[in-house]
């Protein structure tokens, strides 16, 4: 399905390798994750888009017939009732291409995962992470 064969180095390049319709779906998932976890770090992990904040939060990827969403076992277990209408396994959910992306549900799952990671981080004695600092413009 991907048009590029070189592994992506960032989420933009990952998304750019797909047809327009799939890119739009991937951007919808990305926006839902960013809305729920604006402080999360974007990265590529396991060759797919991933987000981390005090540990891994979620991953997502495009496949021939669906968008795979990977919130981990705790995320799937917590939202098992909401995921009933989708194919899912212990740590993954499939959103078929012939159905709309459930943005609100994705945001809710991500918010749950953020709270879970922050609680685990605090229990280990870590401080709450701050928003990444923006580089200051250089004055000459």
Sine and cosine of phi, psi and omega as CSV:
sin_phi,cos_phi,sin_psi,cos_psi,sin_omega,cos_omega
0.00,0.00,-0.63,0.78,0.03,-1.00
-0.93,0.37,0.59,-0.81,0.00,-1.00
-1.00,-0.01,-0.30,0.95,0.01,-1.00
-0.97,-0.23,0.52,-0.85,0.01,-1.00
-0.97,-0.23,-0.34,0.94,0.01,-1.00
-0.97,0.25,0.67,-0.74,0.01,-1.00
-0.87,0.49,0.64,-0.77,0.00,-1.00
-0.94,0.35,0.48,-0.88,0.03,-1.00
-0.96,-0.27,-0.28,0.96,0.05,-1.00
-0.48,-0.88,0.14,-0.99,-0.08,-1.00
-0.92,0.39,-0.61,0.79,0.04,-1.00
-0.85,0.53,-0.71,0.70,-0.01,-1.00
-0.94,0.34,-0.52,0.86,0.08,-1.00
-0.88,0.47,-0.79,0.62,-0.05,-1.00
-0.90,0.43,-0.62,0.78,-0.04,-1.00
-0.88,0.48,-0.35,0.94,-0.04,-1.00
-0.99,0.15,0.11,0.99,-0.06,-1.00
-0.90,-0.44,0.33,-0.94,0.09,-1.00
-0.88,0.48,0.36,-0.93,-0.09,-1.00
-0.78,0.63,-0.72,0.69,-0.05,-1.00
-0.89,0.45,-0.64,0.77,-0.01,-1.00
-0.95,0.30,-0.62,0.78,0.06,-1.00
-0.84,0.54,-0.67,0.74,0.00,-1.00
-0.89,0.46,-0.65,0.76,0.02,-1.00
-0.92,0.40,-0.68,0.74,0.02,-1.00
-0.90,0.43,-0.65,0.76,0.04,-1.00
-0.91,0.42,-0.54,0.84,0.06,-1.00
-0.90,0.43,-0.70,0.71,0.04,-1.00
-0.89,0.45,-0.73,0.69,0.00,-1.00
-0.84,0.54,-0.71,0.70,-0.01,-1.00
-0.89,0.46,-0.64,0.77,0.02,-1.00
-0.90,0.43,-0.65,0.76,0.02,-1.00
-0.92,0.39,-0.72,0.70,-0.02,-1.00
-0.89,0.45,-0.59,0.81,0.02,-1.00
-0.90,0.44,-0.64,0.76,-0.05,-1.00
-0.99,0.11,-0.39,0.92,-0.05,-1.00
-0.64,-0.77,0.93,0.37,-0.07,-1.00
-0.89,0.45,-0.40,0.92,0.00,-1.00
-1.00,0.07,-0.16,0.99,-0.07,-1.00
-0.92,0.40,0.53,-0.85,0.03,-1.00
-1.00,0.03,0.77,-0.63,0.09,-1.00
-0.99,0.10,0.63,-0.78,0.06,-1.00
-0.35,-0.94,0.13,-0.99,0.15,-0.99
-0.96,-0.26,0.80,-0.60,0.01,-1.00
-0.64,-0.77,0.73,-0.69,-0.09,-1.00
0.83,0.55,0.54,0.84,0.01,-1.00
0.90,0.44,0.43,0.90,0.05,-1.00
-0.63,-0.77,0.34,-0.94,0.04,-1.00
-0.87,0.49,0.67,-0.74,-0.02,-1.00
-0.60,-0.80,0.34,-0.94,0.03,-1.00
-0.74,-0.68,0.62,-0.78,-0.02,-1.00
-0.69,-0.72,0.63,-0.78,0.12,-0.99
-0.41,-0.91,0.95,-0.30,-0.10,-0.99
0.84,0.55,0.63,0.78,-0.06,-1.00
0.88,-0.48,0.13,-0.99,-0.02,-1.00
-0.92,0.40,0.64,-0.77,0.04,-1.00
-0.97,-0.26,-0.94,0.34,-0.06,-1.00
-0.55,-0.84,0.32,-0.95,0.13,-0.99
-0.76,-0.65,0.34,-0.94,0.16,-0.99
-0.49,-0.87,0.36,-0.93,-0.03,-1.00
-0.35,-0.94,0.43,-0.90,0.04,-1.00
-0.99,-0.16,0.65,-0.76,0.07,-1.00
-0.75,-0.66,0.05,-1.00,-0.10,-1.00
-0.84,0.54,-0.67,0.74,-0.10,-0.99
-0.91,-0.41,-0.05,1.00,-0.07,-1.00
-0.34,-0.94,0.19,-0.98,0.21,-0.98
-0.98,-0.22,0.83,-0.56,0.06,-1.00
-1.00,0.04,0.72,-0.70,0.02,-1.00
-0.83,-0.56,0.78,-0.62,-0.15,-0.99
-0.82,-0.57,1.00,0.04,0.01,-1.00
-1.00,-0.04,0.15,0.99,-0.05,-1.00
0.99,0.13,0.19,-0.98,-0.06,-1.00
-0.88,0.47,-0.64,0.77,-0.03,-1.00
-0.92,0.40,-0.61,0.79,0.02,-1.00
-0.92,0.39,-0.66,0.76,0.02,-1.00
-0.93,0.36,-0.66,0.75,-0.01,-1.00
-0.90,0.44,-0.71,0.71,-0.03,-1.00
-0.89,0.46,-0.57,0.82,-0.07,-1.00
-0.94,-0.35,0.48,0.88,-0.04,-1.00
-0.83,0.56,-0.65,0.76,-0.01,-1.00
-0.90,0.43,-0.68,0.74,0.00,-1.00
-0.94,0.35,-0.45,0.89,-0.02,-1.00
-1.00,0.00,0.06,1.00,-0.04,-1.00
-0.80,0.60,-0.62,0.78,-0.10,-1.00
-0.99,0.10,0.03,1.00,0.01,-1.00
-0.89,-0.46,0.50,-0.87,0.15,-0.99
-0.91,0.42,0.74,-0.67,0.01,-1.00
-0.48,-0.88,0.32,-0.95,0.03,-1.00
-0.74,-0.67,-0.24,-0.97,-0.09,-1.00
-0.82,0.57,-0.66,0.76,-0.05,-1.00
-0.77,-0.64,0.28,0.96,-0.07,-1.00
-0.61,-0.80,0.40,-0.92,0.03,-1.00
-0.68,-0.73,0.57,-0.82,0.04,-1.00
-0.92,-0.40,0.82,-0.57,0.07,-1.00
-0.97,-0.25,0.97,-0.25,-0.06,-1.00
-0.87,0.50,0.53,-0.85,-0.01,-1.00
-0.92,0.40,-0.33,0.94,-0.01,-1.00
-1.00,0.00,0.18,0.98,0.05,-1.00
-0.79,-0.61,0.47,-0.88,0.04,-1.00
-0.91,0.42,0.47,-0.88,0.08,-1.00
-0.96,0.28,0.79,-0.61,0.00,-1.00
-0.99,0.16,0.97,0.23,-0.10,-1.00
-0.83,0.55,-0.71,0.70,-0.02,-1.00
-0.89,0.46,-0.65,0.76,0.03,-1.00
-0.91,0.41,-0.67,0.74,0.03,-1.00
-0.87,0.49,-0.71,0.71,0.01,-1.00
-0.88,0.48,-0.64,0.77,0.02,-1.00
-0.91,0.42,-0.67,0.74,0.03,-1.00
-0.90,0.43,-0.69,0.72,0.00,-1.00
-0.89,0.45,-0.68,0.74,0.03,-1.00
-0.87,0.50,-0.65,0.76,0.07,-1.00
-0.88,0.48,-0.72,0.70,-0.01,-1.00
-0.91,0.42,-0.60,0.80,0.05,-1.00
-0.89,0.46,-0.76,0.65,0.00,-1.00
-0.87,0.50,-0.65,0.76,0.01,-1.00
-0.89,0.46,-0.73,0.68,0.00,-1.00
-0.91,0.41,-0.66,0.75,0.01,-1.00
-0.90,0.43,-0.62,0.78,0.04,-1.00
-0.90,0.43,-0.68,0.73,0.02,-1.00
-0.90,0.44,-0.67,0.74,0.01,-1.00
-0.89,0.46,-0.71,0.70,0.00,-1.00
-0.91,0.42,-0.62,0.79,0.01,-1.00
-0.89,0.45,-0.45,0.89,0.03,-1.00
-1.00,0.05,0.00,1.00,0.04,-1.00
1.00,-0.04,0.19,0.98,0.01,-1.00
-0.99,0.16,0.41,-0.91,0.08,-1.00
-1.00,0.08,0.41,-0.91,0.06,-1.00
-0.89,0.45,0.77,-0.64,-0.03,-1.00
-0.92,0.38,0.56,-0.83,0.04,-1.00
-0.99,-0.16,0.28,-0.96,0.06,-1.00
-0.88,0.48,0.59,-0.81,0.02,-1.00
-0.87,0.49,0.62,-0.78,0.01,-1.00
-0.97,0.24,0.64,-0.77,0.08,-1.00
-1.00,0.05,0.65,-0.76,0.02,-1.00
-0.90,0.44,0.66,-0.76,0.01,-1.00
-0.98,0.18,0.62,-0.79,0.05,-1.00
-0.92,0.39,0.63,-0.78,0.02,-1.00
-0.98,0.21,0.72,-0.69,0.03,-1.00
-0.95,-0.31,0.78,-0.63,-0.01,-1.00
-0.95,-0.31,0.00,0.00,0.00,0.00
